[in-house]
């Protein structure tokens, strides 16, 4: 499992860890039922406090990404397809908001944006 931490980021470290694990789950780099490193071993590997890793794992469990089995460790939770769809739709909305912001800055009409989306969609389907 690859976790990159940026000390210069305004995002808290536990959240960077959580987001990195979520991304790996969503990209299927971490598979359903795959064991995650123990809190202690991950803390040692990336030189971060055990409490910080625990907070990230607690958040991941609360959000349904992982499950913890007493005495066995933490594992990637079975995928909830509705949850995955919702997460991907949220990601898509963020990209579209950014595209609209750019279009407004450049005074590109929404009709032109929609045409571009149609062109890209047709190209993707070819």
Backbone as numpy.savetxt, mean C-alpha at the origin, in Angstrom:
# Nx Ny Nz CAx CAy CAz Cx Cy Cz
11.46 -9.88 2.60 10.61 -8.70 2.60 11.50 -7.47 2.60
11.20 -6.54 1.69 11.99 -5.33 1.55 11.26 -4.16 2.19
11.91 -3.49 3.12 11.33 -2.31 3.76 12.35 -1.18 3.65
11.94 -0.10 3.01 12.80 1.07 2.90 12.25 2.17 3.79
13.10 2.73 4.62 12.71 3.78 5.55 13.44 5.06 5.16
12.70 6.16 5.13 13.31 7.46 4.87 13.23 8.29 6.15
14.38 8.61 6.69 14.43 9.45 7.89 14.03 10.89 7.59
14.12 11.29 6.34 13.78 12.67 5.97 12.29 12.83 5.63
11.54 11.73 5.60 10.12 11.78 5.27 9.32 12.34 6.45
8.24 13.05 6.12 7.34 13.54 7.18 6.39 12.44 7.65
6.37 11.31 6.94 5.52 10.17 7.31 6.20 9.41 8.46
5.46 9.15 9.54 6.06 8.42 10.66 6.63 7.07 10.21
7.68 6.62 10.88 8.36 5.38 10.50 7.42 4.18 10.52
6.58 4.06 11.58 5.67 2.92 11.64 4.74 2.90 10.43
4.35 4.11 9.97 3.45 4.19 8.81 4.19 3.84 7.52
5.45 4.20 7.42 6.26 3.82 6.25 6.37 2.30 6.18
6.59 1.67 7.33 6.68 0.21 7.39 5.35 -0.41 6.98
4.27 0.10 7.57 2.93 -0.40 7.26 2.64 -0.26 5.78
2.90 0.92 5.21 2.61 1.16 3.79 3.45 0.26 2.89
4.69 0.01 3.27 5.56 -0.86 2.49 5.01 -2.29 2.47
4.55 -2.76 3.61 3.99 -4.11 3.68 2.68 -4.19 2.90
1.84 -3.16 3.02 0.57 -3.13 2.26 0.86 -3.20 0.77
1.82 -2.40 0.32 2.18 -2.38 -1.10 2.63 -3.77 -1.56
3.43 -4.45 -0.76 3.91 -5.78 -1.12 2.76 -6.80 -1.12
1.79 -6.62 -0.25 0.62 -7.51 -0.25 -0.22 -7.26 -1.49
-0.46 -5.98 -1.80 -1.30 -5.63 -2.95 -0.64 -6.04 -4.27
0.69 -5.98 -4.32 1.41 -6.38 -5.53 1.70 -7.88 -5.56
1.21 -8.59 -4.56 1.36 -10.03 -4.42 2.82 -10.47 -4.30
3.68 -9.56 -3.82 5.03 -9.96 -3.47 4.99 -10.76 -2.16
4.02 -10.42 -1.33 3.71 -11.21 -0.13 2.39 -11.90 -0.39
2.39 -13.20 -0.31 1.21 -14.00 -0.65 0.35 -14.30 0.57
-0.90 -14.60 0.30 -1.84 -15.00 1.35 -1.25 -16.12 2.20
-1.36 -15.99 3.50 -0.90 -16.96 4.48 0.63 -17.02 4.64
1.35 -16.14 3.95 2.81 -16.11 4.08 3.18 -15.50 5.43
4.15 -16.10 6.08 4.60 -15.61 7.39 5.42 -14.32 7.22
5.15 -13.37 8.08 5.95 -12.16 8.13 7.08 -12.38 9.14
8.15 -11.61 9.02 9.22 -11.75 10.03 8.65 -11.40 11.41
9.22 -11.99 12.44 8.78 -11.64 13.79 9.09 -10.17 14.02
8.38 -9.58 14.95 8.59 -8.17 15.28 10.05 -7.94 15.66
10.58 -8.81 16.48 11.96 -8.66 16.95 12.96 -8.79 15.80
12.78 -9.79 14.94 13.76 -9.97 13.86 13.67 -8.84 12.84
12.48 -8.35 12.55 12.36 -7.22 11.62 13.00 -5.97 12.22
12.79 -5.77 13.51 13.40 -4.61 14.19 14.92 -4.67 14.08
15.48 -5.87 14.27 16.93 -6.03 14.14 17.40 -5.81 12.70
16.66 -6.36 11.75 17.04 -6.26 10.34 17.10 -4.81 9.84
16.09 -4.03 10.22 16.02 -2.66 9.68 16.42 -1.60 10.71
16.93 -2.06 11.85 17.46 -1.16 12.89 16.42 -0.14 13.36
15.23 -0.66 13.68 14.12 0.17 14.16 13.64 -0.43 15.48
13.10 0.39 16.33 12.60 -0.05 17.63 11.53 -1.14 17.49
11.56 -2.10 18.41 10.55 -3.15 18.46 9.15 -2.54 18.60
9.05 -1.49 19.38 7.74 -0.83 19.59 7.20 -0.22 18.30
8.08 0.29 17.47 7.67 0.87 16.19 7.14 -0.22 15.26
7.84 -1.35 15.22 7.40 -2.48 14.38 6.07 -3.01 14.90
5.95 -3.12 16.22 4.70 -3.62 16.82 3.53 -2.71 16.45
3.76 -1.40 16.48 2.70 -0.46 16.11 2.28 -0.67 14.65
3.26 -0.85 13.77 2.95 -1.09 12.35 2.16 -2.38 12.19
2.59 -3.46 12.86 1.88 -4.74 12.77 0.47 -4.63 13.35
0.33 -3.91 14.47 -1.00 -3.73 15.06 -1.94 -3.01 14.10
-1.43 -1.97 13.44 -2.23 -1.24 12.45 -2.61 -2.15 11.27
-1.65 -2.93 10.80 -1.92 -3.85 9.69 -2.99 -4.86 10.07
-2.93 -5.33 11.30 -3.94 -6.30 11.74 -5.31 -5.63 11.87
-5.32 -4.44 12.43 -6.58 -3.71 12.60 -7.24 -3.43 11.24
-6.41 -3.18 10.22 -6.93 -2.88 8.88 -7.20 -4.14 8.06
-6.91 -5.32 8.62 -7.25 -6.57 7.95 -6.22 -7.11 6.98
-5.01 -6.55 6.97 -3.99 -7.02 6.05 -3.24 -8.25 6.57
-3.10 -8.33 7.89 -2.41 -9.47 8.47 -3.23 -10.03 9.62
-2.91 -11.27 9.97 -3.50 -11.88 11.16 -2.34 -12.39 12.01
-2.54 -12.32 13.31 -1.51 -12.80 14.23 -2.05 -14.01 14.96
-1.29 -15.08 14.93 -1.66 -16.31 15.62 -0.74 -16.44 16.83
-1.36 -16.48 17.99 -0.60 -16.54 19.23 0.42 -17.67 19.20
1.66 -17.34 19.46 2.73 -18.33 19.50 3.26 -18.75 18.15
2.62 -18.30 17.06 3.05 -18.72 15.72 3.56 -17.56 14.88
3.10 -16.36 15.17 3.56 -15.19 14.42 2.46 -14.51 13.64
2.88 -13.63 12.75 1.96 -12.86 11.92 2.02 -13.35 10.48
0.86 -13.38 9.84 0.73 -13.91 8.48 -0.12 -12.98 7.64
0.12 -12.99 6.33 -0.71 -12.23 5.41 -2.12 -12.81 5.46
-3.10 -11.94 5.67 -4.49 -12.37 5.78 -5.03 -12.79 4.41
-6.02 -13.69 4.42 -6.68 -14.04 3.15 -7.27 -12.78 2.53
-7.18 -12.68 1.22 -7.65 -11.48 0.54 -9.17 -11.38 0.58
-9.60 -10.20 0.95 -11.01 -9.85 0.85 -11.11 -9.07 -0.47
-11.73 -9.68 -1.48 -11.73 -9.07 -2.82 -12.38 -7.70 -2.84
-13.43 -7.50 -2.04 -14.07 -6.18 -1.97 -13.10 -5.17 -1.40
-12.35 -5.57 -0.40 -11.38 -4.69 0.25 -10.29 -4.32 -0.75
-9.79 -5.29 -1.50 -8.75 -5.04 -2.49 -9.28 -4.08 -3.55
-10.49 -4.32 -4.01 -11.10 -3.45 -5.02 -11.23 -2.03 -4.50
-11.68 -1.88 -3.27 -11.84 -0.56 -2.66 -10.49 0.16 -2.58
-9.46 -0.56 -2.17 -8.12 0.02 -2.04 -7.60 0.48 -3.41
-7.78 -0.34 -4.43 -7.32 0.01 -5.78 -8.12 1.20 -6.33
-9.42 1.24 -6.03 -10.24 2.35 -6.49 -9.79 3.65 -5.82
-9.45 3.57 -4.55 -8.94 4.74 -3.84 -7.63 5.22 -4.48
-6.77 4.30 -4.84 -5.51 4.64 -5.49 -5.77 5.31 -6.84
-6.73 4.77 -7.59 -7.08 5.33 -8.89 -7.63 6.75 -8.73
-8.47 6.97 -7.71 -9.03 8.30 -7.47 -7.93 9.31 -7.17
-6.91 8.90 -6.42 -5.80 9.80 -6.12 -5.07 10.20 -7.40
-4.87 9.24 -8.30 -4.20 9.55 -9.57 -5.06 10.48 -10.43
-6.37 10.22 -10.45 -7.26 11.07 -11.24 -7.33 12.49 -10.68
-7.33 12.61 -9.35 -7.32 13.94 -8.75 -6.07 14.71 -9.18
-4.94 14.03 -9.19 -3.69 14.66 -9.61 -3.77 15.05 -11.09
-4.34 14.17 -11.93 -4.49 14.46 -13.36 -5.39 15.68 -13.56
-6.47 15.76 -12.81 -7.39 16.90 -12.93 -6.70 18.18 -12.48
-5.92 18.08 -11.43 -5.17 19.24 -10.95 -4.21 19.75 -12.03
-3.52 18.82 -12.69 -2.59 19.19 -13.77 -3.37 19.80 -14.94
-4.48 19.17 -15.29 -5.30 19.69 -16.39 -5.79 21.11 -16.09
-6.24 21.34 -14.88 -6.71 22.68 -14.51 -5.58 23.70 -14.58
-4.39 23.32 -14.13 -3.23 24.20 -14.17 -2.90 24.58 -15.61
-3.02 23.61 -16.52 -2.71 23.84 -17.93 -3.92 24.31 -18.75
-5.05 24.50 -18.07 -6.30 24.92 -18.71 -6.74 23.94 -19.80
-6.60 22.67 -19.50 -7.07 21.61 -20.40 -8.49 21.26 -19.95
-9.43 21.25 -20.90 -10.83 21.00 -20.54 -11.05 19.55 -20.11
-12.12 19.34 -19.35 -12.45 17.98 -18.92 -12.81 17.10 -20.12
-13.36 17.71 -21.19 -13.64 16.93 -22.40 -12.35 16.40 -23.01
-11.30 17.22 -23.01 -10.00 16.78 -23.53 -9.41 15.68 -22.64
-9.59 15.82 -21.35 -9.10 14.80 -20.41 -9.83 13.48 -20.67
-11.16 13.55 -20.83 -11.95 12.35 -21.09 -11.55 11.69 -22.41
-11.28 12.52 -23.43 -10.82 11.99 -24.72 -9.49 11.26 -24.55
-8.60 11.86 -23.78 -7.31 11.23 -23.53 -7.48 9.89 -22.81
-8.38 9.85 -21.85 -8.65 8.60 -21.14 -9.19 7.55 -22.11
-10.10 7.95 -23.00 -10.64 7.02 -23.99 -9.53 6.48 -24.91
-8.64 7.38 -25.34 -7.54 6.96 -26.22 -6.64 5.96 -25.49
-6.28 6.28 -24.25 -5.43 5.39 -23.47 -6.10 4.05 -23.21
-7.40 4.08 -22.99 -8.15 2.84 -22.75 -8.15 1.97 -23.99
-8.38 2.59 -25.16 -8.38 1.81 -26.41 -6.99 1.23 -26.66
-5.95 2.01 -26.41 -4.57 1.56 -26.61 -4.27 0.38 -25.68
-4.75 0.45 -24.47 -4.52 -0.62 -23.48 -5.19 -1.93 -23.91
-6.34 -1.82 -24.56 -7.10 -2.99 -24.97 -6.59 -3.64 -26.25
-5.74 -2.92 -26.99 -5.23 -3.46 -28.25 -4.18 -4.50 -28.05
